[in-house]
Amino acid sequence: MYVKPEVRRGLLGRMLTELLDTRVMVKQAMKRAHDNKVSMVKVPFFEDLIFFLQTLTKILNARQLGLKYIANVTYGYTSATFSGRMPAVEIADSIVQSGRETLEKVRWIRDVSTPERKT
């Protein structure tokens, strides 16, 4: 039975929200590490730090991919009606709807920031 999020957030919804929010934070950290590495390329004596930032970027990329895969597997478990371990089409539809809303928000932000690229 579904209730409104104001009443109580479901376990799966909380789990997916935390996974995806964590993935966003990891991707932001990865971008900062990459930007720092790029800005240090012209400075001589920073080879060790540049190597560290490259390694850190690879580690963070692996982490964000792991979080992405967990979120995708969760969707797979809930959407596969005949072979899924936890078939719940309503939950799968909610995940798809949430993804659709996120994509629409990103498109809106992009269109506002770059009006010449409307789609």
JOLINWO-V587162 format. One record per helix or strand of 3 or more residues. SS is the DSSP state (H for helix, E for strand). FROM is the first residue (numbers start at 1). LEN is the number of residues. If there is no record, write none. Layout:
ss=SS from=FROM len=LEN
ss=SS from=FROM len=LEN
This chain:
ss=H from=11 len=30
ss=H from=47 len=33
ss=H from=89 len=25
ss=H from=115 len=3
